[in-house]
Amino acid sequence: MQEWILDLLIALPGILWAMTVHEFAHALVAYRLGDPTPRITGRLTLNPLAHLDVLGFITLLLVHFGWAKPVVINPRNFKKLGPRWGEVLVAVAGPLANFLSAFFLLLFLKYFPITSLPASISEPLFLMAKYAVFINVAFGVFNLLPIPPLDGSKVLEAFLPPGLWETYKRLEPYGPIILIIVIVSPILNWLLVPLVEGMIRLMWVIT
């Protein structure tokens, strides 16, 4: 029990940050494109409580799959790019924020002299940063899967020709069911883990 609590304390900062920065990025980009809805609904903040979905957070801790509170937007307010491409930019903003977070955390791990700190500080700090890198990349990659209601579905929709777009939209109500099937099957591990590990190695090389 004590070990589980310690693991939770190590993982908690990375989980909270990944969820918060992801949803904040959605809100900020939508607001910058002309939609006041994220500001009105209190989502233009880095306060984790504003983005936390209690059930999604609990399931993430227990079964390593969860969700944050979706940012409500009104694409009709996107005067600068229009609804179609505005939605794409808002969708991409969340995963991109996660990837940037992971990149800067890797810079910290690579260049900050953590070992010069006392072991009681350096060891948990290293583990927190290492886990935060993984959870941010995993959160970003997962959300780019082209399955509704994930961000990747909005990106895919923008590039589909009209015939395929109509077919895809008819499948949209079944997206959550498809997503659950993917999560409980080995497909997600076969697909997600190699992508996440590959991206982290690439980021490490770039830094």
C-alpha positions as a Python dict, from the first residue, in 0.01 Angstrom:
ca = {
    (1, 'M'): (0, 0, 0),
    (2, 'Q'): (283, 237, 91),
    (3, 'E'): (456, 168, -242),
    (4, 'W'): (133, 243, -433),
    (5, 'I'): (99, 578, -253),
    (6, 'L'): (460, 667, -336),
    (7, 'D'): (407, 576, -702),
    (8, 'L'): (94, 790, -705),
    (9, 'L'): (277, 1090, -560),
    (10, 'I'): (548, 1052, -825),
    (11, 'A'): (296, 1026, -1109),
    (12, 'L'): (48, 1290, -993),
    (13, 'P'): (232, 1607, -1105),
    (14, 'G'): (286, 1471, -1457),
    (15, 'I'): (-76, 1357, -1491),
    (16, 'L'): (-219, 1687, -1369),
    (17, 'W'): (13, 1892, -1588),
    (18, 'A'): (-52, 1683, -1901),
    (19, 'M'): (-428, 1720, -1864),
    (20, 'T'): (-413, 2088, -1770),
    (21, 'V'): (-177, 2210, -2041),
    (22, 'H'): (-364, 2007, -2302),
    (23, 'E'): (-703, 2161, -2226),
    (24, 'F'): (-559, 2508, -2166),
    (25, 'A'): (-400, 2498, -2512),
    (26, 'H'): (-738, 2412, -2668),
    (27, 'A'): (-899, 2702, -2480),
    (28, 'L'): (-625, 2954, -2558),
    (29, 'V'): (-616, 2885, -2932),
    (30, 'A'): (-996, 2895, -2959),
    (31, 'Y'): (-997, 3226, -2774),
    (32, 'R'): (-722, 3369, -2995),
    (33, 'L'): (-922, 3270, -3302),
    (34, 'G'): (-1214, 3479, -3180),
    (35, 'D'): (-1428, 3246, -2969),
    (36, 'P'): (-1503, 3390, -2621),
    (37, 'T'): (-1660, 3064, -2499),
    (38, 'P'): (-1346, 2927, -2323),
    (39, 'R'): (-1308, 3255, -2131),
    (40, 'I'): (-1677, 3265, -2038),
    (41, 'T'): (-1666, 2905, -1914),
    (42, 'G'): (-1350, 2964, -1708),
    (43, 'R'): (-1112, 2747, -1911),
    (44, 'L'): (-844, 3009, -1985),
    (45, 'T'): (-642, 2904, -1683),
    (46, 'L'): (-363, 2669, -1579),
    (47, 'N'): (-552, 2581, -1262),
    (48, 'P'): (-595, 2200, -1282),
    (49, 'L'): (-928, 2215, -1100),
    (50, 'A'): (-1085, 2403, -1393),
    (51, 'H'): (-1003, 2117, -1631),
    (52, 'L'): (-1043, 1817, -1404),
    (53, 'D'): (-1312, 1558, -1469),
    (54, 'V'): (-1332, 1365, -1143),
    (55, 'L'): (-1433, 1031, -1294),
    (56, 'G'): (-1179, 1059, -1576),
    (57, 'F'): (-904, 1145, -1329),
    (58, 'I'): (-986, 852, -1098),
    (59, 'T'): (-992, 602, -1385),
    (60, 'L'): (-660, 737, -1510),
    (61, 'L'): (-502, 670, -1172),
    (62, 'L'): (-656, 324, -1137),
    (63, 'V'): (-648, 178, -1489),
    (64, 'H'): (-412, 421, -1670),
    (65, 'F'): (-685, 554, -1897),
    (66, 'G'): (-878, 870, -1831),
    (67, 'W'): (-990, 1206, -1961),
    (68, 'A'): (-1012, 1572, -1870),
    (69, 'K'): (-1316, 1798, -1898),
    (70, 'P'): (-1357, 1888, -2268),
    (71, 'V'): (-1324, 2255, -2360),
    (72, 'V'): (-1651, 2385, -2504),
    (73, 'I'): (-1600, 2594, -2819),
    (74, 'N'): (-1819, 2756, -3083),
    (75, 'P'): (-1646, 2719, -3423),
    (76, 'R'): (-1882, 2976, -3577),
    (77, 'N'): (-1684, 3240, -3387),
    (78, 'F'): (-1361, 3150, -3568),
    (79, 'K'): (-1358, 3451, -3800),
    (80, 'K'): (-982, 3437, -3869),
    (81, 'L'): (-961, 3086, -4014),
    (82, 'G'): (-1323, 2980, -4042),
    (83, 'P'): (-1490, 2689, -3858),
    (84, 'R'): (-1320, 2406, -4049),
    (85, 'W'): (-954, 2503, -4013),
    (86, 'G'): (-1014, 2675, -3681),
    (87, 'E'): (-1130, 2343, -3535),
    (88, 'V'): (-819, 2173, -3675),
    (89, 'L'): (-589, 2429, -3512),
    (90, 'V'): (-772, 2402, -3179),
    (91, 'A'): (-756, 2021, -3196),
    (92, 'V'): (-383, 2014, -3274),
    (93, 'A'): (-305, 2266, -3000),
    (94, 'G'): (-367, 2018, -2717),
    (95, 'P'): (-128, 1741, -2831),
    (96, 'L'): (129, 2001, -2941),
    (97, 'A'): (127, 2150, -2589),
    (98, 'N'): (192, 1802, -2448),
    (99, 'F'): (482, 1743, -2688),
    (100, 'L'): (636, 2082, -2605),
    (101, 'S'): (601, 2007, -2233),
    (102, 'A'): (781, 1675, -2280),
    (103, 'F'): (1055, 1844, -2485),
    (104, 'F'): (1129, 2104, -2217),
    (105, 'L'): (1121, 1839, -1945),
    (106, 'L'): (1382, 1642, -2141),
    (107, 'L'): (1595, 1956, -2161),
    (108, 'F'): (1565, 1980, -1783),
    (109, 'L'): (1662, 1614, -1735),
    (110, 'K'): (1955, 1642, -1975),
    (111, 'Y'): (2112, 1968, -1866),
    (112, 'F'): (2002, 2046, -1511),
    (113, 'P'): (2254, 1910, -1258),
    (114, 'I'): (1999, 1705, -1063),
    (115, 'T'): (2269, 1484, -912),
    (116, 'S'): (2416, 1785, -735),
    (117, 'L'): (2105, 1800, -518),
    (118, 'P'): (2060, 1586, -207),
    (119, 'A'): (1941, 1235, -289),
    (120, 'S'): (1615, 1292, -101),
    (121, 'I'): (1534, 1565, -354),
    (122, 'S'): (1711, 1451, -672),
    (123, 'E'): (1566, 1098, -684),
    (124, 'P'): (1193, 1188, -661),
    (125, 'L'): (1252, 1493, -884),
    (126, 'F'): (1413, 1277, -1152),
    (127, 'L'): (1133, 1019, -1135),
    (128, 'M'): (862, 1289, -1149),
    (129, 'A'): (1020, 1452, -1455),
    (130, 'K'): (1078, 1117, -1627),
    (131, 'Y'): (719, 1008, -1574),
    (132, 'A'): (590, 1350, -1682),
    (133, 'V'): (778, 1314, -2011),
    (134, 'F'): (616, 978, -2078),
    (135, 'I'): (263, 1081, -1979),
    (136, 'N'): (277, 1400, -2186),
    (137, 'V'): (394, 1220, -2500),
    (138, 'A'): (144, 938, -2442),
    (139, 'F'): (-138, 1189, -2387),
    (140, 'G'): (-47, 1375, -2705),
    (141, 'V'): (-12, 1065, -2923),
    (142, 'F'): (-330, 906, -2789),
    (143, 'N'): (-537, 1217, -2857),
    (144, 'L'): (-415, 1227, -3217),
    (145, 'L'): (-575, 890, -3292),
    (146, 'P'): (-847, 952, -3556),
    (147, 'I'): (-1129, 814, -3341),
    (148, 'P'): (-1413, 1043, -3227),
    (149, 'P'): (-1418, 1227, -2994),
    (150, 'L'): (-1034, 1248, -2986),
    (151, 'D'): (-852, 1544, -3138),
    (152, 'G'): (-723, 1336, -3427),
    (153, 'S'): (-1077, 1290, -3556),
    (154, 'K'): (-1113, 1667, -3609),
    (155, 'V'): (-788, 1676, -3802),
    (156, 'L'): (-889, 1383, -4020),
    (157, 'E'): (-1232, 1533, -4094),
    (158, 'A'): (-1076, 1847, -4239),
    (159, 'F'): (-887, 1650, -4504),
    (160, 'L'): (-1157, 1403, -4608),
    (161, 'P'): (-1335, 1453, -4942),
    (162, 'P'): (-1713, 1511, -4912),
    (163, 'G'): (-1815, 1148, -4974),
    (164, 'L'): (-1578, 1003, -4717),
    (165, 'W'): (-1654, 1289, -4475),
    (166, 'E'): (-2024, 1199, -4475),
    (167, 'T'): (-1943, 831, -4412),
    (168, 'Y'): (-1705, 923, -4132),
    (169, 'K'): (-1963, 1150, -3967),
    (170, 'R'): (-2215, 865, -3970),
    (171, 'L'): (-1966, 658, -3771),
    (172, 'E'): (-1909, 940, -3519),
    (173, 'P'): (-2179, 828, -3269),
    (174, 'Y'): (-2001, 491, -3244),
    (175, 'G'): (-1664, 655, -3177),
    (176, 'P'): (-1668, 605, -2797),
    (177, 'I'): (-1754, 235, -2841),
    (178, 'I'): (-1472, 192, -3094),
    (179, 'L'): (-1239, 374, -2856),
    (180, 'I'): (-1325, 143, -2566),
    (181, 'I'): (-1264, -162, -2786),
    (182, 'V'): (-923, -23, -2888),
    (183, 'I'): (-832, 51, -2525),
    (184, 'V'): (-921, -292, -2386),
    (185, 'S'): (-758, -477, -2677),
    (186, 'P'): (-381, -522, -2727),
    (187, 'I'): (-398, -289, -3029),
    (188, 'L'): (-335, 21, -2820),
    (189, 'N'): (-16, -118, -2667),
    (190, 'W'): (109, -240, -3004),
    (191, 'L'): (47, 101, -3157),
    (192, 'L'): (88, 353, -2877),
    (193, 'V'): (391, 229, -2684),
    (194, 'P'): (631, 211, -2985),
    (195, 'L'): (516, 556, -3103),
    (196, 'V'): (562, 709, -2757),
    (197, 'E'): (902, 551, -2701),
    (198, 'G'): (1013, 648, -3051),
    (199, 'M'): (909, 1011, -3001),
    (200, 'I'): (1087, 1030, -2666),
    (201, 'R'): (1408, 891, -2820),
    (202, 'L'): (1383, 1142, -3105),
    (203, 'M'): (1327, 1432, -2864),
    (204, 'W'): (1624, 1315, -2656),
    (205, 'V'): (1848, 1320, -2964),
    (206, 'I'): (1723, 1666, -3067),
    (207, 'T'): (1791, 1811, -2723),
}
